[in-house]
Amino acid sequence: MNFAKIMARAAERKGGEAVLKSLLGPAADNAALAKITDDRILATMAERVFAAGFVWRVIEQKWPGFEEAFLGFEPKRLLFQPDDFWHDLALDKRIVRNPQKIRSVRDNAAFVEHVSKEHGGFGKFLAAWPADDQVGLTAYLGKHGSRLGGNTGRYLLRWLGWDTFILSQDMILALRDAGLDIGEAATSKKDLAKVQAQINEWAAATKLPRAHISRILSMSIGVNHSADELRSYMGE
């Protein structure tokens, strides 16, 4: 599969190579995640969990209240809190009062604390994970974390700065259009392995970050959103 043709199509749709490049964002640095503290890891987990299936901008606007309500997302401090603390959060107007997602913060605090003890920090664990095995990492997050499966786990990694591809419908459509034999949802282990292998092949051939390859694929097909619309979506 010729990625140069996909990239050229994306550039044509967006108004040229320079515009396309401006929409790709900075290159990720997986090694830099080693410096992220556990409280920021847990905070990002919570942000992505609460944003899933919800209006992201509402979560962003209420985020200072989340930080206060969840005690700065310090895992040890949260795990020390009694059941009443968590029960009261379901009535706290500073946050989105979703009991299941509130419970996930408690569960993920335990998850972060456990991994951190084993690896000297959750960020160090993420930094050490092989860049060519995102599928394995997201599977680990989905199995051991709470509500971190699927694209929630992928968005978590991208928000933290790990070089992540996002399996959007447009990206899947572009892969299928390029000839990759995967299903319309690409959720099976077999399909995910095929996607990972193809992204790895293109990353090796083009020297592009996997996140950039993901964005180029998504911008090469489907609804042709303007550059301004995409920058707004990306928070720029």
N, C-alpha and C positions, 0 to 999 in steps of 0.2 A: 504493500500500500504506500503510495507516494504522498508523504506529508506536505511536500512543497506545494502540491496542487491544492491541498486543503487550506494551507496558509494563504496562498494567493487568492483563493475564493473569499476567505474571511477579510483580507485586506481590501478587495474590490467592494465588498458589501459595506465596509465601514468608512470608505473614503480614502484609502491609501495605506501604504505600509507604516507611515509615521503615525497615523491615527490609531491603527491597530496596535502598534507597539505601546502607545500611550495608555491603552486600555488593559494591558497585561499586568500592571502593578510591579512592585519590586521583586527581585528574586528572593526566594525563601532561603533561610540559613538554618538547617536542622540542628546544627551544633549549638546555635545560640540558645536553643530551648533549655540547655543545661543550667542556664542562669535564672530561669523563671522560678519564682518561689511557689511553694505548694498552695498558698492562699490564692495566688493569681490563677493557678491551674484550676482550682476548685471554683473560683468565681467565673471563669470562662466556661467551665462545664455547666454551671447553673444558668448562665446567660443563654447558652445554646439550647439547653433543655427547655427553658421557659419560652424561648423564641420559636421553638418548633411548633408549627401549626398555629402560630399567633402572629400578630402584626409586630414586626421587629422594632419599628419606631416607638411603639408604646413601651416595650421593654427598655429601650435605650433611655427614654424620658424618665422612667421610674427607677433607673438603676441606682442612683444615690440612696434611695430608700431601701433597695435590696441590700446594698453594702451595710447599711446600719442594722437592718433587721437580722441579717445573717452574720453579725459580729465580724465583719471584714473577711469572712470566709476562711478564718483560721481553722484548719481541720481539727486540731487538738482541742481547741476551745469549744467548737461545736459538738464534738463527741462527748464532752464533759457535761453538756446541758441535759436536764431532766426531760421526761416526756411532756410535761406541761409546757415547756418552752416551745416545742414543736407543735403542740396542739394550739397554742395561742397564735402562732404564725398564720394559721388558716383564717384568722380574723383580722390580720394586720393589713391596714389599708395602704401601707407603704409599698406593698408588693402585689403581684398577681396571686390571688388566693386560690391556688389549685393544690389541693391536699396531696395528690399523687406526685406532683412535681416538687412540692416542698419536701416530701419524704425522700425524693431522689437526692436532694442535697445532703441529707443525713447519711444516706447509703454511700454516696460518692465521697463524702468526707472520710468514711472508713476505707473506701477503696484507695483514695489518694494516700492516706496515712500508711496503709499496708505496703503499697508499692514504694513509697518514699523510704520507708525503713529498710526495705530490701536493696534499694539502688542508690541510697544517699540523696534522694530527691526525685520527685515524679518527673521533673523536667529532664534530669539526667537519663532516666529510663527512656523517655521519648527521643532524646538526642541520639541515643545509642542504637535505636531500632533501625535496621537497614532501610535505606531510602527506596530500594526496589521492591519492598514488601509492604506497601500500604494496606493491601487487602488483609494481610496477617495482623497488622496493628489495629485496624478498625474492627476486625473480628474479636480481638482481645478486649478492646474497649466495650464492645457490645456484650460480650460474655461476662466480664467481671465488673463492669460499671453498671450504673442504673440509668436506663433510658438513653443510652449512648450508641445505640445501634444505627445502621443505615447512614443516611446523609447527616444526621445529627453528629455522629462521631467524625465524619469527614469535615463538617463545618468547624467542629471543635479544633481539629488539627490545623485547619487553615487559619482560624482566628488566632491560634497560638503561634503560628509562623512556620509550621511544618510544611514541606513541599507537597501539597495535596491536590489530587484531582477530585472533582465533584461530579458524581454521576447524575447530572441533570438530564432531563428528557432530550434536550437538544444535543448534548454530548453523545448520548446513546444513539440518537438518530444519525449523527455524523459518523459514528463508528460503523453502524450497520450500512450506511450509504457507501462507506469506504470498503465494504466487503467483509467485515468481521462478523462471523457467525455467532451472534448472541441474540437472546430474547429481547422483547420490547421493553422489559423492565430491568433485565440484566441483574437479577438478584441471586441466582443460583451460584453455588461455589464454582461450578464449571465455567459459567459466564464471567464471573469476577476474575478468575484465573486468566481467561483469555484477554480481558480488558487490561489487567496488570501487565501481561506479557507484551501486548501491543504498545502500551504507554512506555514501558521500559525500552522497547526496541526503538521507538521514536526519540526518546530522551538520549539514548546512546548515539543515534545517528545525527541528531540536530544540535545536541548539547544544550537544548532548551530545558528549563525547569519543568517538572511535571505539571505544576499549576498553570504555567503558560500554555502548555500543550492542551490542557483541559479547556482553558478559556478560548483558545483559537478554534478548537473543535466546536464549541458551543456557539461561537460567533460566525461559523461558516455555513450555518443551515438554520432552518426554522424562521420564526418571526425576526425580522431585521430591525432590532431596536437601534435607535440612534446612539451616537457616541455620548451625547449629553445624558440620555436616559441611563445608559450603563454606568457613567461616572456617578450619577445620582444614586443609583442602586449600590454602588461600591463605597458610598459615603464620601465622595470627593467633590 
